[in-house]
Amino acid sequence: MNGPLDPEAGAEAEALNAAQTAEAAEGFRAVHGGEPTGIWAAPGRVNLIGEHTDYNDGFVMPLALPHTTRVAAARRDDGVLGLHSADVSGGTVRLPAEKLAPGTADGWAAYPAGVVWALREAGLLSGREGGADLYIRSDVPTGAGLSSSAALEVATAVALNDLYGLGLAPERIARLCQRAENEFVGVPCGIMDQMASACCTAGHALHLDTRDLAARQVPFDLAAAGLRLLVVDTRVKHALGDGEYARRRAGCEEAAAALGVAALRDVPYGELDTALAGLADPALRPLVRHVVTENRRVEEVVGLLDAGDPRSIGPVLTAGHASLRDDFAVSCPELDLVVETANAAGALGARMTGGGFGGSAVVLVEAAGAEEVGAEVADAFDAAGHPAPRLFEAVPSTGARRLDG
């Protein structure tokens, strides 16, 4: 494997924190002049189980990655939002906070601008408030299904929360960031990504009810059990995914209305067959089947982890992939190849993670066999003529925080 991640703990984590803080401060000084008030970070996430359930008011189980988006920031009193990303060419984007509205910013800048807009729409900022200089740097892979957009939104939000003394709880920050992405950027995402980035804790997976945001941190110490969770970034994103996410969501909403429930989360697992038979449109049935069975799989994984049996979650992960592939139809040849190859090489289970049509898969392996499984996957990609995948270990890490405080 290339680039395994080290646990975010002890001296190594402290050294990484110090290096990221220094780099962000130096970048801010070079771009904006003067000193930043502080440096904030928010992580990407990988979802262990519970895919396409969040916008159906269902259950999810993400964990934060050590990959983060860092924001060095200082308040401005002239109402100007100055945005600079070290990862994107094009210089600094300057926008008037008072005039922000959907359509006034595009590309990467729409995400932080959308956060300022959402804060203003919520009545948390007024007049010229919201002005700030931001220097942004990220190592969350983009296009890999690891929530780089949520990390950018949440990092911006926690910075503004501190700069303006808003006193917002992490859950409120997540809601505001979701609104920014839904209404300002125009992506109809659920709440999972923002909640994971804002609320996850090191060494745990977040068992989240996306209807009421009831959450529980579930201990997830695979190393103690002799296991590892690998992330395989296929490095591909198929154009088919453009618009398909929105179509799946619309189909789920149509099915819920046809079944007379507020959301598909309200269809009991034991009544699934009856519900499917009651749908006149056969195209909606596989969508319902996936959501209902996926919610059940989240409950199974939580039960197994609570029972101290993490090895047994492997088949549940694989079953989840089959459902995403066959019922929800959001997988792709590269993701299927990861799952098939990894399981054949001795993995305990594997599944795609994220929205689909490319991106990443997670693979649960015995620690002793991790290198072999990774090598088999890399060889399979080479034989199929695919770009070499990026493999690393998912280490449950800390959610959004200030780095220099």
MONORNOR-V360362 format. One record per residue. N is the residue number from 1. SS is DSSP state (~ for helix, > for strand, _ for the rest). PSI is psi in whole degrees, -180 to 180 (NA if undefined). Layout:
N/SS/PSI, N/SS/PSI
This chain:
1/_/145, 2/_/132, 3/_/43, 4/_/147, 5/_/141, 6/_/151, 7/_/142, 8/_/80, 9/_/155, 10/~/-152, 11/~/-36, 12/~/-42, 13/~/-40, 14/~/-40, 15/~/-41, 16/~/-44, 17/~/-46, 18/~/-42, 19/~/-43, 20/~/-39, 21/~/-46, 22/~/-42, 23/~/-43, 24/~/-41, 25/~/-43, 26/~/-42, 27/~/-40, 28/~/-46, 29/~/-40, 30/~/-35, 31/~/-47, 32/~/-17, 33/_/154, 34/_/-172, 35/_/143, 36/_/150, 37/_/-33, 38/>/175, 39/>/128, 40/>/156, 41/>/148, 42/>/139, 43/>/160, 44/>/177, 45/>/159, 46/>/141, 47/>/119, 48/>/-45, 49/>/152, 50/_/70, 51/_/135, 52/_/27, 53/_/-20, 54/~/-38, 55/~/5, 56/~/20, 57/_/29, 58/_/-155, 59/>/144, 60/>/167, 61/>/73, 62/>/168, 63/>/146, 64/>/145, 65/>/160, 66/>/-20, 67/>/133, 68/>/161, 69/>/126, 70/>/140, 71/>/116, 72/>/130, 73/>/153, 74/>/143, 75/>/145, 76/_/150, 77/_/5, 78/_/7, 79/_/10, 80/>/135, 81/>/112, 82/>/115, 83/>/126, 84/>/124, 85/>/125, 86/_/-12, 87/_/-5, 88/_/134, 89/_/160, 90/_/-3, 91/_/-161, 92/_/134, 93/>/129, 94/>/128, 95/>/143, 96/>/122, 97/~/-37, 98/~/-26, 99/~/7, 100/_/135, 101/_/156, 102/_/130, 103/_/-8, 104/_/-7, 105/_/148, 106/_/177, 107/_/-152, 108/_/-31, 109/~/-20, 110/~/-28, 111/~/-54, 112/~/-37, 113/~/-39, 114/~/-33, 115/~/-45, 116/~/-44, 117/~/-45, 118/~/-39, 119/~/-39, 120/~/-41, 121/~/-31, 122/_/0, 123/_/15, 124/_/-19, 125/_/145, 126/_/170, 127/_/-129, 128/_/6, 129/_/149, 130/_/-12, 131/_/137, 132/>/153, 133/>/129, 134/>/134, 135/>/124, 136/>/134, 137/>/136, 138/>/145, 139/_/18, 140/_/119, 141/_/133, 142/_/148, 143/_/12, 144/_/7, 145/_/26, 146/_/18, 147/_/48, 148/~/-34, 149/~/-42, 150/~/-38, 151/~/-40, 152/~/-44, 153/~/-49, 154/~/-39, 155/~/-41, 156/~/-44, 157/~/-42, 158/~/-31, 159/~/-49, 160/~/-34, 161/~/-42, 162/~/-43, 163/~/-37, 164/_/6, 165/_/44, 166/_/-23, 167/_/32, 168/_/137, 169/_/156, 170/~/-38, 171/~/-40, 172/~/-40, 173/~/-44, 174/~/-45, 175/~/-44, 176/~/-38, 177/~/-38, 178/~/-43, 179/~/-41, 180/~/-44, 181/~/-39, 182/~/-52, 183/~/-31, 184/~/-48, 185/~/-35, 186/_/23, 187/_/121, 188/_/55, 189/_/160, 190/_/-165, 191/_/-11, 192/~/-48, 193/~/-46, 194/~/-39, 195/~/-41, 196/~/-46, 197/~/-35, 198/~/-30, 199/~/-13, 200/_/155, 201/_/155, 202/_/140, 203/_/11, 204/>/156, 205/>/150, 206/>/110, 207/>/109, 208/>/130, 209/>/110, 210/_/-8, 211/_/-52, 212/_/5, 213/_/20, 214/_/130, 215/>/149, 216/>/133, 217/>/114, 218/>/121, 219/>/134, 220/_/70, 221/_/83, 222/_/-33, 223/~/-39, 224/~/-25, 225/~/4, 226/_/29, 227/>/164, 228/>/148, 229/>/115, 230/>/144, 231/>/130, 232/>/106, 233/>/112, 234/>/-14, 235/>/18, 236/>/150, 237/>/112, 238/_/140, 239/~/-22, 240/~/-26, 241/~/-18, 242/_/112, 243/_/-20, 244/~/-33, 245/~/-48, 246/~/-36, 247/~/-38, 248/~/-43, 249/~/-44, 250/~/-38, 251/~/-40, 252/~/-41, 253/~/-39, 254/~/-42, 255/~/-41, 256/~/-43, 257/~/-41, 258/~/-31, 259/~/-5, 260/_/31, 261/_/157, 262/_/-36, 263/_/161, 264/~/-18, 265/~/-25, 266/~/-2, 267/_/114, 268/_/143, 269/~/-40, 270/~/-13, 271/~/18, 272/~/-47, 273/~/-41, 274/~/-41, 275/~/-43, 276/~/-41, 277/~/-25, 278/_/-3, 279/_/121, 280/_/-32, 281/_/110, 282/~/-21, 283/~/-21, 284/~/-20, 285/~/-46, 286/~/-30, 287/~/-46, 288/~/-45, 289/~/-43, 290/~/-50, 291/~/-45, 292/~/-44, 293/~/-30, 294/~/-40, 295/~/-39, 296/~/-40, 297/~/-37, 298/~/-45, 299/~/-38, 300/~/-45, 301/~/-43, 302/~/-44, 303/~/-41, 304/~/-41, 305/~/-41, 306/~/-30, 307/_/0, 308/_/30, 309/_/65, 310/~/-25, 311/~/-34, 312/~/-5, 313/~/-14, 314/~/-54, 315/~/-29, 316/~/-40, 317/~/-46, 318/~/-40, 319/~/-37, 320/~/-38, 321/~/-42, 322/~/-39, 323/~/-41, 324/~/-35, 325/~/-48, 326/~/-42, 327/_/-50, 328/_/-18, 329/_/52, 330/_/10, 331/_/-173, 332/_/168, 333/~/-38, 334/~/-43, 335/~/-41, 336/~/-38, 337/~/-40, 338/~/-50, 339/~/-47, 340/~/-45, 341/~/-45, 342/~/-45, 343/~/-39, 344/~/-28, 345/_/1, 346/_/6, 347/_/153, 348/_/-22, 349/>/162, 350/>/154, 351/>/156, 352/>/155, 353/>/145, 354/_/-168, 355/_/-27, 356/_/-172, 357/_/27, 358/>/-164, 359/>/-137, 360/>/164, 361/>/155, 362/>/144, 363/>/123, 364/>/124, 365/>/157, 366/>/138, 367/~/-38, 368/~/-23, 369/~/8, 370/~/-45, 371/~/-40, 372/~/-44, 373/~/-44, 374/~/-41, 375/~/-40, 376/~/-42, 377/~/-45, 378/~/-42, 379/~/-39, 380/~/-38, 381/~/-41, 382/~/-43, 383/~/-31, 384/~/-5, 385/_/19, 386/_/156, 387/_/148, 388/_/131, 389/_/160, 390/>/126, 391/>/136, 392/>/166, 393/>/135, 394/_/114, 395/_/115, 396/_/121, 397/_/-175, 398/_/145, 399/_/-166, 400/_/140, 401/>/167, 402/>/132, 403/_/-31, 404/_/11, 405/_/NA
